[in-house]
Structures are given as C-alpha cells and as structure tokens.
Amino acid sequence: MVKCVILAAGEGKRIHPLTYTRPKVMLPVANKPIIEYNLLNAINAGLKEFVFVVAYKSEMVRNYFGNGEKYKVKIEYINQGEPKGTAHAIGVVERFVDDFIVLCGDTIFGENDIKNILNTKNSIGLYKLDNPKEYGIVETKNDKIVKIYEKMDKPFTNIINAGIYHFDKKVFDFIKKTDRSPRGEYEITDTINMMTEKSIVSSVILKEWRDVVYPWHLLDANEEVLKKLDEKIEGTIEKNATIKGKVIVGKNTIVMNGSYIEGPVVIGENCKIGPNCYIRPYTSIGDSWHIGNACEIKNSIVFDNSNIPHQNYVGDSIIGSGCNFGAGTKVANLRLDKNNIIVTLNGKIIDSKRRKLGVIMGDNVQTGINSMINIGSFIGNNVSIGPGAIVKGVIEPDSKVM
Amino acid sequence: MCGIIGYNGFRDADIVILNGLKKLEYRGYDSAGIAIIDKKQQVYKEIGEIKNLEEKLPKIKGTIGIGHTRWATTGGVTKNNAHPHLSTSGKIAIVHNGIIENYVKLRENLEKKGFKFVSQTDSEIIANLIEDNYKGNLKDAVFSAIKKLEGYYAIVVTCEDEPDKIIGARLQSPLVIGVGDNENFLASDIPAFLKYTNRVIYLNEAEICVLTKKDVKVYNKDEKVVDKKENVIDWNIQDAEKSGFPHFMLKEIYDQPDTVNQVLRGRISEIHRNINFNENVENLLNSNISSIQIVACGTSYYAGLIGKYIIEKFTDTPVFVEFASEYRYFGLKHESSLVIAITQSGETLDTLAALREAKNSGCKTLVITNVVGSTATRISDAYILMQSGPEIGVAATKTFTSQIIVLLLIALKLGMIKNKISAVQLYEYIRYLREIPRTVRDVLNKNNEILDIAKQLKNAESVFFIGRGVNYPLSLEGALKLKEISYIHAEGFAAGELKHGPFALLTKSTPVVVIATKDATYDKILANIGEVKARGSQVIAIAEIDDTEIEKHADFVLRVPGGSGVLPSIPIIVVLQLLAYHVADLRKCSIDKPRNLAKSVTVE
C-alpha cells in the first residue's frame, strides 16, 4: 500500500499576519483549508493511508481532520519537532512508510497529477512556469532528473521542482547523508541531487499546480478553485435578490432583497447577506458573516465570524476572523498610476506583481467609521483603527491606529 | 531541584533527551546523564553542564530512554552520584528528583540481600528497591517499591526486559506527561518536550503512569486506571520556560511554597524535636561561639539583618551584620567569632574576599549559599545549601526567603546548644516552619488585592517603607525590591527614626508602606502612622489578619497570616515582592533584567 505523506508543519512566516493564529496549510481557499484539497485529490487518485507531518499549531490540523474517519481514510500524525527543512520533515516519517508519495501541503496539486506520480516509482513532479526565478529549477535528460538548482536570477529553463515526490525506503539513506544548506536547513533537493548520481529519478510533468508563497497567492488559488465549483444553494434567497452565475450559499444563510451576487462566489453557513449589497466574482465568504447595506466586495477571501455591515468597499483583500468594519471603512485596491503594487514584508520590498491588491487583515481587527485602508496594507491581529484614520503599510499586531 | 525526562517513541532518544535536558537546565546543572535502551541499558554521565555530556556522548541507537540534570542535595557532585542510577543487575534504570528520607534504612536492608551500591545518593536505592520487587512486571514492581519510600519524589523508570515502556511516578515533586503521535514523554516541566508536542497530562499526587509509544495509562495509588484529560498548551517556547508566567521573577515568587519545603527537607525532625545539619555545620555550631558576624551584600545583607534579630532573640549571642565590601577592609576579626557569609551564587566577589580575610584571621567560617561546588563552599569551614534551584530573575525572591529560613534554623539550633530554648518551644517553632508553605500560598492567593494596591504606587516618585524590630530590615528589603525593578526611589526606615530627618522628605505624593505586626511596639507604630498621615501621605499598611484596629489608621491594608515575633516575616516578604513586581510591571520595566544590574556580582 502506497502511503501519502503531506508536509503540514510550516508556520508560513511570509503569510503573516494570517498565520499568527493558524498554520499555513489551514488557510482557507473557497472556504476549505488548502491542505484539504490535497487530501481530497489524493483520495480520488486512490490513496487511502495518510501521514501528516505537523508542528506549528498542530492541534488545529488534528482537530479538523481527526483520524480521517469522515473521509473514509486513515490519517496519522507525526510532529516534526523542529523546523529544520524539507529533508528533515521527510526524515521523521522513516519508521512509518515504505513506498510513499510526499507532497507539500501548502501547494494545491491536481488529482490526475497525483495519480501519475503514484504510478511512477522514484519520481518528482515538475511544472512549467513562465517566470521560474523564485523556484528551484530542474535540469532533465530523456525525462530523467539530472540536477535541481537553487533559485537563479537567469534560469536556463522554465521547468521547476513542484514539491511532489514518489520515494521508497532508499531515500532515508540519502537524507541521513544530507548536509545543512547555506541557509541552515536540510533540503530535500540536496538529497535528490545525491540520489540522481546513484540511481534513476524520473520526472512527471504536472498539468495543475498552485503554490502559495505570499498572502495574495491565496487570491489566485481562490479564483482557480472557484472557477471549478458547481452551484449549490442550501440557504434562503429572498424574492428580490439576484444571483448570477455559479454561487454556493451555505445552510442557514439568508440573502436578502436587493442583494446582487455575481458568481463564482461561495458563501458559508449562518450568514446574513444584504439587503442591498453587491458581491462580485471570486469572493469566498466564510461562516457567520454579516454583509450589510451598500457594501461591495470583490475578489476577496473573508474568514469566519466577521462583519462588513454598512457602506464598505472591500476589493482584492483577505480579511481574518472576528473583524468588524465601521460604517464607511473602505479599502483601496488600485494605484492611481495603475502600476504593480509594491509591498514591504518582513523588511523586504516585494513586487506583488498584482495591479490590484487591497488589505491583508489578521484576526480581530476593529475599524472606526470612515477609516481608510490604502493599497497593499498588512494589518496585524487585534489592531484597532480609530474613526477617520488612514492606514497604510504594515501595522504590527495589537497596535492602535488613531 | 533536579530535572528529569523520559522518552518513548520513534526518534533517536539521545537527541530528544539532550534537547529536553537543556530546557530543564534551570532546575540544576552540576551533572547530567542519560540511559537509553539499545538491547541493554546504555548509561552515560558527566560532571558539569549538559553541554559537557553532549560533547562526550557517543552516538547511541535506541528510541527509549531517560535523562537527568542534577542539582546536588544528598551526595557530592561526582560521576557516580550523577543519575541515571542502575539496579545491581544493570537492567533497571531510574532518574529521581526529590529526597528519600528513609534511604539509609532501605539501603541497609537491600545491602543485606546482596544488592550493591556505587553512589552516596538517596536515589540509587530506588533502582535496587524496584529490582528487589521485580517479578516480571515493571509496573507492579514500581508500585511495590514506592510504597516503601518515605519522602518525596518524581521518578522515571525503564527496564531492559520490558523495552517497550517507561514508567513515571510522583509525590510532591513535579512530573508531567507529554502526549505525542507515536511517541510519549515524561518530564519535570513542559518546555522539555514542547518542541515535539503541546498536549500534556498532569499527574496528581501519588499517581503512576505507564507510557508505551502508542498510549498512556495513568493509575492512582490503589492501582486503578484513572481517566485523564489532555490539555493543549498554547505558550511558545519562551513563555514555557517561565511555566506560563510572564516573568521569571513572578514564577520564582510563586515557587516559594516549594522552595520553603526544599530548605526544610531533612533538616527538621518533628518526631525527634531536633534541627539537623551536616556534621561540619554541627561541629562548627557546637564549638564555643562568643559572637557572630554576618557578612553579605545587597539582599543577602538584609537577610543578615533579619538573622541578627532572630539569632540574638534565641541565643543571647551578639550578632554583628556587616557589608562584605566594608568588612573585608575594616571589620574586626576575632578568632572566637563565627563568620556567616550569605551569598546566593557563592561567587560574589566582595563576600568571597571577606570570607578569605576572616579565615586568614583564624575565624570560623560558615557559608549560606544556593550553589554547591561554588567557590564559597570550597573556602569555608562548612556550608549550608538553600536547595532552592537556580534563580534566574535578577531580583532575589525565593533565595531571600530561603536565606531567612536557614538563619532561623541556625538560630534554633544554636538556641538548643546554648540551652536558651526548651524542647517544647522548639517543637512549636518546628510546627510553625511546617506551616510556612501554606501561609505563603495564602498570600499568593491575594495577588489581585496586591495588584490593586500597586496601582496606588505606580506613579509615585518616592516610596518609604517603615517598620520596627524585625520589620525594619523587612522595610529595607521592601524598598530594595521596589527600587531595583521599578526604578522608583524607595527607602526603608526604622519607624522611630522618621522624625529624626526623613520627615523632611514626606509630601502628599510620598506613599508610605508600614509593616505593622502585633508585637510590643504595635502602639508605637500606630503613632508613627498618625505622624505620617498628618503630613498628608498615603499609608499602606501590611498587618495581620485578625488586626481590626489598623483600618482606622491606614488608607489601605494588606493582610498576612498572624503569629508572634518573627513568625509573620516570610508572608510579609512575599507581599513586598508581589507589590514591587506589580508596580514594575505596571510601569513596563524590564523586570527580569533591570538596567545596570547583574545576577551575580563578581567584580569589586
């Protein structure tokens, strides 16, 4: 029986503030944690036994998936202990697997691609990417792996290492020989480079691949997943509300008169939508939300238990749990010169490569009336924003903006 | 204190145990060792910090084992005395934190049966006792063995004939279970395994637990299985080292019911109505002592002042207290006097110099310290250990109360030697000593009340502490605690001295903390409160629980459990510590590392 190991230990520091309160793999896309898509796709590909490698806030993963009963599969958990790199993470499962595939839980892989990997022993999933600068690129010869290179400024190929592998017991001998990389971690790519010298490692080109490095990548993943979803209305739609395109409305949710919803959109359970609001495509709304009069939301992810109640605009944004928008709080999402939005994350200046990006807001943020949030802002957990305040840049958790 | 850990899982046990021991190093670090089952028990021990053990340790295979970091109490710091200890056959390995009071008798019995001992510790008997009771089931053997132990313990046991399990048991010493996936942990404290799991089960008194890789079973003392709830710990590693307290100082204040027990362990005997020290100390106290000089610095000096009051009261022997930095140059050194040096670290430079001067002049020297093997213990004739575990906060808290208790024990012992106190009186004091942990807990339960009073002080520019008798050095200590961590100017005065000068400084914005216990000067201290109030200053009184008079005089009253003479001192100290802590915390000061101060002052 081939086992499926899903790496789910990472904190996701590049996705602060959203990952202060949840591990990276539990970030929601279309109202499901990222890792659940991998679990479901792997189950559809025929896998039945799973090992989740967890660490940071592991209880959230364990509480959500349990022993796998509700998916009719077996899920075991192994705590990585210390975050010491991908080779180390795979190394900790040595005593639990023989023939196994490994995939990064924070990247969404397609069902058919997983099946292909499953059918090719000793293989690595590769993906062709237009701009591969940020990734490890792979040299191949006759579909066999020659070498994986670190990030390059001028990559000689557009084939990248996608983060899904099919290994057997032999990999652990190589992992034990793997040294720390210059950035101080045990990297599985170094392990693979040792393997290619001694044995044959095959390649499998993937058709689907969505990885989440920065918070705004969640918006891309969200868009991709929503495109594939089917309509399903379980809540109540009042007579004069308009639903266009594919829309999912969860149980006990009421969409009130005058609301105009353009799919694809997913709305969770126990929400109160409207009256008179406008929800535009590629928006995922979690459970227990109130979106009130004269509010417009587009291309955004909003987690559970928050309110966008009166006269708000939210575009291209991610809103955490337990937030409340004051009347008139609006989020800017487009530069006046229409250029790409540049953000500062952990002291580094990063081009988001997006023309439109609103706010990335952590949990329990309260905004005062008529406060304004500028493009590409990052607001930490438990921040209070005073009435009429203007917010831009990075706001540390627990601060007050007056 | 010592730190213990046990691991049963799928990882290399040597790495897990070493990592865990490093997190327990705050509990002691004079020697360390591990025992891992790789078919046979593989035991390695080293003297010194855990780093030392790590460097000398060969790679050991095996995924089940135990480890220990030691802070010596019974038996010196040697490789043989380091844990883990093996049974005579070498099959059973144990680590132990605590003290076995009846070990001498148990050891004699076991030796008669042919068991061999290689250490001077009380702990080694546990391994042989388990082996003596072993009939093929380790759990049953542990149950039979612990029934014979008197004292207190946390132990972790492995047996090479049952290499699939570790067993833990505790009585009064800490032991928690870490529940992992395909692995389980036991440790004195959560940080030891927090890296691997944040799910814990707390063991109650006298419970024992059996851990396999896959599951955890807990039994009560009647050997019945108990259902236990898992708790998820949401501290990060840094918080965890403080056991969830925001600062080491607060954790150490809350440690005091335990550290008081530690100081008393093995030293007071209710049955024999006696105070016991080791031979060197007893010889020293028995030699004809005409006077005592106490030398110390900082907080230890104030402990010395309290010691003067107590020792003079019980022994009629004159006691002089001097700053070590003054004594070394200017102090009178009489051959017939006993010099008691008090130093938490045993390395305070001024105190060491004073000790050497005293020794060179032919004085008898006794050291009260927290660190076995420290320079002070080596250069003195005898030493008494506080047994309080390392103190990390720069402001001394638990070691201060330990110092006072050691001085009280010395006073009682000397009083007996000099026939100044009767056996009946001694018995009363022993019973009082036994009560201290409870009274300290009572004060800790009033934490919120003290926090409210701290709010009154937080904006003060200057705070005075006053008291009479033994409450005078307590006032000095209260003022020292406040100024060193909150940076508020604070002074302690003998209450009667106020009118001879300090009065000039009193204003409406100078709160005065008055320690008013019901001793012979109670009426005088009430009069002092009146004088202070007349200047418009706010008065915060620390008074005994049954004192109904005091609220007529003071603006705020904090209560401590009562008693006569020196008895309320320890609870009062705890009130003063909490008061200083909360004021500093409200002012957002760096409590564990105050500016310009170091824990151990090794410069002149």
Interface residues (C-beta under 8 A of the other chain):
Chain A: S58 E59 E76 Y77 I78 N79 G81 E82 V92 E94 R95 F96
Chain B: F10 R11 G180 D181 N182 E183 K195 Y196 T197 N198 R199 V232
